[in-house]
Amino acid sequence: MFITISLSILLVISFSVNIFMVWFTWKSIAQIAEYDDELKDLVRIFKNFSGHLKGVHDLEMFYGDETLRHLMRHATDIIETFEVYDLMLSDEEEYDTAYEET
C-alpha cells in the first residue's frame, strides 16, 4: 500500500516536471526565434545603410572622400559582427536577395 502511494506521488511529480519542461522549452525556443527575427531585421537595416552609403560614395561629388570610405568600412564591420551571431538563419539567400533588390 505504501509503495503504491509513493509511486503514485512520484508519478504525479514526474508528470508535472515533464509538463513544465516541455512548456519551458517551447517558450525558450519562441523567445530565441523572436531574437533571431530582430537580428535579421538589424542585419537588413545595416546592409541597406551600407548600400546607400556606397551609392553616396560613388557619386561624382563625393568620390574618394576618406570620411565616407571609413564610414563604409565601419558599416561593413558592423554587418560582419551581426552575421557572426546568426542563430537560426536557414534562409541565407533571403538576405542576399533583399540586399540586391535595394
Sequence and secondary structure as in RCSB ss.txt:
>XXXX:A:sequence
MFITISLSILLVISFSVNIFMVWFTWKSIAQIAEYDDELKDLVRIFKNFSGHLKGVHDLEMFYGDETLRHLMRHA
TDIIETFEVYDLMLSDEEEYDTAYEET
>XXXX:A:secstr
 HHHHHHHHHHHHHHHHHHHHHHHHHHHHHHHHHHHHHHHHHHHHHHHHHHHHHHHHTSTTTTT HHHHHHHHHH
HHHHHHHHHT SS   HHHHHHHHHH 
